[in-house]
Amino acid sequence: MNKPLTKKRSLVFFLVPNFSMLPFSAAIETLRIANRMLGYEAYTWRLTSTDGEKVLSSSGIALEVNSSLADERKFLGGENRPSMVLVCSGIYVEDFNNKSVNAWLREVYNRGVAVGSLCTGAHVLASAGLLTGKRCAIHWENLPGFSENFPQVDVYADLYEIDSNIYTCAGGTASLDMMLNLIDQDFGENLVNRVCEQALTDRVRGPHDRQRLAPPAAAAARPSRRPERQGAVDHRADGRQSCRTAVAPGDRRGRRPVAPADRATIPPGDGAVPCPLLSGDPARPRSTPPHPVVDAGRRSRRRLRLRLGVALLQVLSRTLQPLAAAGARRPQADAADGAIGTGANTQKVRVIRPFCWQQAVPS
């Protein structure tokens, strides 16, 4: 007899005004995909707010909720008791301070229900006193202010943190990684891989992965991945160039270039696949003919530079030619024709009209 399919977790998403849609939707979509891969609703969820009214997100989209805080207090003692409560917030979370919400979160946590937050929701958990002496993660933009307001909390710029029964994530797509960790705890790596394939995610990030992009210095220190620099160039039968790249067995990060010195160690056909080289490098011939529109634009720019160069030469020649001729002649002057000085060494100064720009412009 087959074991009946039962629900695994029931989650409550508490929406704070101006919450961020990206971490909220990423978390729910991850659970939805997991249900679809399992074939039944292993994960259920409902939305709640302080008064049960719809909540406006930071993107201006308002969401209807399923319950209020009063309803959730009643659900704690019945069959609708949740297994996890996640606080979803976003911008202006510092202005949100509700004593009823803080009391409800403490009651939920004391009843043994897991409590967590998405994006800046750690502010709400810390205000409720649930993060004292705990580790948590928060968005890097809010980390300095959070550390100043809650010095008793160990806050990190990680993707997500799990400390006993408290789950916090930094927001954005980090909520997807935290939900994948939750699915891994419940159903294992096989389901996580299937969810990643459906969500077009190439890998599962760990909790301590970097939030922000690597700084330029670190990016420059990493080896270049351009195939024409690290790959070995082959000349195929059709005349096009390609580089040989190897795919390691079980490596999901894709192709990686192979140095020429290592080419001999790779047998033909063993993970070596040809890939076309980039066509924008002027240091080598093109592998494909240029696009007609792009090529026409380049010819037009060359013609324009040529015309500007010719016009500049004409202007310079018309300007400098009278000056050069005047300096070469320097005829003797008499006293009646503007001579300067006295005696036999008297010389005439030739008066040159100021150059007129209109005369230099070709008609």
URURHU-V598845 format. One record per residue. N is the residue number from 1. RES is the residue in one letter. PHI is phi in whole degrees, 0 to 359 (* if undefined). PSI is psi in radians with two decimals (999 if undefined). BURIAL is + if it has 16 or more other C-alpha atoms within 10 Angstrom, else -. Layout:
# URURHU-V598845
n = [N/N]
res = [RES/RES]
phi = [PHI/PHI]
psi = [PSI/PSI]
burial = [BURIAL/BURIAL]
This chain:
# URURHU-V598845
n = [1/2/3/4/5/6/7/8/9/10/11/12/13/14/15/16/17/18/19/20/21/22/23/24/25/26/27/28/29/30/31/32/33/34/35/36/37/38/39/40/41/42/43/44/45/46/47/48/49/50/51/52/53/54/55/56/57/58/59/60/61/62/63/64/65/66/67/68/69/70/71/72/73/74/75/76/77/78/79/80/81/82/83/84/85/86/87/88/89/90/91/92/93/94/95/96/97/98/99/100/101/102/103/104/105/106/107/108/109/110/111/112/113/114/115/116/117/118/119/120/121/122/123/124/125/126/127/128/129/130/131/132/133/134/135/136/137/138/139/140/141/142/143/144/145/146/147/148/149/150/151/152/153/154/155/156/157/158/159/160/161/162/163/164/165/166/167/168/169/170/171/172/173/174/175/176/177/178/179/180/181/182/183/184/185/186/187/188/189/190/191/192/193/194/195/196/197/198/199/200/201/202/203/204/205/206/207/208/209/210/211/212/213/214/215/216/217/218/219/220/221/222/223/224/225/226/227/228/229/230/231/232/233/234/235/236/237/238/239/240/241/242/243/244/245/246/247/248/249/250/251/252/253/254/255/256/257/258/259/260/261/262/263/264/265/266/267/268/269/270/271/272/273/274/275/276/277/278/279/280/281/282/283/284/285/286/287/288/289/290/291/292/293/294/295/296/297/298/299/300/301/302/303/304/305/306/307/308/309/310/311/312/313/314/315/316/317/318/319/320/321/322/323/324/325/326/327/328/329/330/331/332/333/334/335/336/337/338/339/340/341/342/343/344/345/346/347/348/349/350/351/352/353/354/355/356/357/358/359/360/361/362/363]
res = [M/N/K/P/L/T/K/K/R/S/L/V/F/F/L/V/P/N/F/S/M/L/P/F/S/A/A/I/E/T/L/R/I/A/N/R/M/L/G/Y/E/A/Y/T/W/R/L/T/S/T/D/G/E/K/V/L/S/S/S/G/I/A/L/E/V/N/S/S/L/A/D/E/R/K/F/L/G/G/E/N/R/P/S/M/V/L/V/C/S/G/I/Y/V/E/D/F/N/N/K/S/V/N/A/W/L/R/E/V/Y/N/R/G/V/A/V/G/S/L/C/T/G/A/H/V/L/A/S/A/G/L/L/T/G/K/R/C/A/I/H/W/E/N/L/P/G/F/S/E/N/F/P/Q/V/D/V/Y/A/D/L/Y/E/I/D/S/N/I/Y/T/C/A/G/G/T/A/S/L/D/M/M/L/N/L/I/D/Q/D/F/G/E/N/L/V/N/R/V/C/E/Q/A/L/T/D/R/V/R/G/P/H/D/R/Q/R/L/A/P/P/A/A/A/A/A/R/P/S/R/R/P/E/R/Q/G/A/V/D/H/R/A/D/G/R/Q/S/C/R/T/A/V/A/P/G/D/R/R/G/R/R/P/V/A/P/A/D/R/A/T/I/P/P/G/D/G/A/V/P/C/P/L/L/S/G/D/P/A/R/P/R/S/T/P/P/H/P/V/V/D/A/G/R/R/S/R/R/R/L/R/L/R/L/G/V/A/L/L/Q/V/L/S/R/T/L/Q/P/L/A/A/A/G/A/R/R/P/Q/A/D/A/A/D/G/A/I/G/T/G/A/N/T/Q/K/V/R/V/I/R/P/F/C/W/Q/Q/A/V/P/S]
phi = [*/289/289/295/280/235/288/264/219/236/247/240/256/270/263/268/307/69/289/273/285/298/295/295/291/296/293/291/294/297/292/296/295/298/299/294/290/282/91/203/275/284/238/237/207/213/255/219/220/297/249/83/268/295/241/270/275/292/271/88/267/263/244/283/248/260/203/244/296/297/294/294/295/290/291/296/257/235/286/270/297/281/261/203/237/241/269/252/221/200/283/59/291/295/277/266/215/243/293/294/294/298/294/296/295/295/295/299/293/291/276/89/271/294/235/207/210/242/63/267/296/298/300/291/294/292/295/281/82/269/252/295/74/252/270/209/238/211/301/301/292/261/294/298/294/294/297/288/282/230/292/276/254/273/259/227/270/263/291/203/226/235/238/54/251/239/244/227/224/277/99/61/279/295/295/298/294/292/291/296/297/294/295/296/297/273/232/96/289/299/292/299/297/292/294/297/295/290/274/58/254/279/201/260/280/279/295/259/291/291/283/260/293/295/295/302/295/291/293/288/285/287/294/291/255/291/296/286/264/252/270/264/274/246/255/277/294/274/91/277/266/211/244/269/235/246/249/291/300/80/274/269/280/95/284/224/296/245/292/300/293/264/297/292/277/258/292/298/83/266/77/267/230/279/225/294/285/295/260/253/268/286/282/213/294/290/272/227/296/293/293/300/292/295/295/295/296/293/297/297/293/296/296/295/296/295/296/296/295/295/298/294/296/297/297/295/294/291/278/273/297/297/294/293/294/293/288/281/281/42/290/290/243/260/292/275/244/78/282/238/85/225/81/285/271/293/235/267/262/280/271/251/293/300/290/258/297/295/286/275/280/294/283]
psi = [2.25/2.53/2.27/2.54/2.22/2.85/2.47/-0.83/2.60/2.12/2.57/2.18/1.93/2.10/2.11/2.46/2.45/0.53/2.76/2.30/-0.57/-0.97/-0.58/-0.89/-0.60/-0.68/-0.80/-0.69/-0.59/-0.74/-0.65/-0.74/-0.67/-0.74/-0.72/-0.69/-0.57/-0.49/0.10/2.94/1.46/-0.44/2.23/2.75/2.80/2.74/2.50/2.74/3.12/-0.83/0.09/0.05/2.87/2.68/2.38/2.26/3.02/-0.34/0.04/0.06/2.21/2.38/2.37/2.53/2.93/-0.34/3.00/3.12/-0.64/-0.71/-0.71/-0.56/-0.63/-0.62/-0.34/-0.46/0.16/-2.84/-0.29/0.28/2.20/2.80/-0.23/2.48/2.20/2.23/2.14/2.08/-3.05/-2.12/2.77/0.49/-0.40/-0.42/-0.14/2.00/1.68/2.06/-0.56/-0.69/-0.74/-0.73/-0.71/-0.72/-0.70/-0.68/-0.73/-0.79/-0.69/-0.37/0.05/0.22/2.37/2.46/2.45/-3.08/2.68/2.41/-2.05/0.25/-0.25/-0.44/-0.77/-0.72/-0.68/-0.63/-0.54/-0.09/0.32/-0.18/0.15/2.10/0.20/2.80/2.51/2.85/2.56/2.81/2.44/-0.51/-0.50/-0.03/-0.77/-0.81/-0.63/-0.75/-0.61/-0.67/-0.52/1.29/-0.28/0.00/2.38/1.65/2.49/2.68/0.91/2.99/-0.83/2.77/2.45/1.95/1.84/-1.88/0.38/2.19/2.16/2.51/2.82/-0.10/-3.00/-2.42/-0.02/-0.45/-0.55/-0.77/-0.64/-0.65/-0.62/-0.65/-0.68/-0.74/-0.63/-0.68/-0.62/-0.72/-0.14/3.13/-0.50/-0.80/-0.62/-0.75/-0.69/-0.65/-0.71/-0.66/-0.68/-0.63/0.05/0.74/2.17/-0.31/2.87/2.06/2.53/2.93/-0.47/0.28/2.83/2.40/-0.83/2.94/2.72/2.52/2.79/-0.61/-0.73/-0.62/-0.63/-0.49/-0.40/2.58/2.55/2.52/0.20/2.19/-0.49/-0.25/-0.65/-0.32/2.87/2.28/2.30/2.55/1.98/3.06/-0.52/0.10/-0.21/2.64/2.63/2.81/2.57/2.15/2.61/2.48/2.02/2.50/2.24/0.03/2.02/-0.04/-0.03/-2.84/2.63/2.43/2.66/2.28/2.65/-0.57/-0.42/-0.02/-0.62/-0.41/-0.12/2.00/2.65/2.35/-0.06/1.35/0.04/2.16/2.46/2.46/2.43/2.48/2.80/2.51/0.22/0.15/2.04/-0.14/-0.07/2.82/2.68/2.49/-0.37/2.63/2.58/2.67/2.39/-0.67/-0.77/-0.74/-0.67/-0.66/-0.67/-0.72/-0.69/-0.71/-0.66/-0.73/-0.68/-0.74/-0.64/-0.77/-0.73/-0.67/-0.72/-0.76/-0.67/-0.70/-0.69/-0.75/-0.78/-0.68/-0.74/-0.46/-0.75/-0.37/-0.82/-0.64/-0.71/-0.70/-0.68/-0.67/-0.44/-0.62/-1.08/1.12/2.80/2.50/2.59/3.08/-0.43/-0.18/0.75/0.69/2.65/2.69/-3.11/2.76/-2.75/-0.32/0.26/2.28/2.65/2.42/2.10/2.22/2.15/2.28/2.52/2.51/2.32/2.19/-0.58/-0.52/-0.42/-0.31/2.17/2.45/999]
burial = [-/-/-/-/-/-/-/-/-/+/+/+/+/+/+/+/+/+/+/+/+/+/+/+/-/+/+/+/+/+/+/+/+/+/+/-/-/-/-/-/+/+/+/+/+/-/+/+/+/+/-/+/-/+/+/+/+/+/-/-/-/-/-/-/+/+/+/+/+/-/-/+/-/-/-/+/-/-/-/-/+/+/+/+/+/+/+/+/+/+/+/-/+/+/-/-/-/-/-/-/+/+/-/+/+/+/-/+/+/-/-/-/+/+/+/+/+/+/+/+/+/+/+/+/+/+/+/+/+/+/+/+/-/+/+/+/+/+/+/+/-/+/+/-/-/+/-/-/-/+/-/-/+/-/+/+/+/+/+/+/+/+/-/-/-/+/+/+/+/+/+/+/+/+/+/+/+/+/+/+/+/+/+/-/-/-/-/-/-/-/+/+/+/-/+/+/-/-/-/-/-/-/-/-/+/-/+/-/-/-/+/-/-/-/-/-/-/-/-/-/-/-/-/-/-/-/+/+/-/+/+/+/+/-/-/-/-/-/-/-/+/+/+/+/+/+/+/-/-/-/-/-/-/-/+/+/+/+/-/-/-/-/+/-/-/-/-/-/-/-/-/+/-/-/-/-/+/-/-/-/-/-/-/-/-/-/-/-/-/-/-/-/-/-/-/-/-/-/-/-/-/-/-/-/-/-/-/-/-/-/-/-/-/-/-/-/-/-/+/-/-/-/-/-/-/-/-/-/-/-/-/-/+/-/-/-/-/-/-/-/-/-/-/-/-/-/+/+/-/+/-/-/-/-/-/-/-/-/-/-/-/-/-]
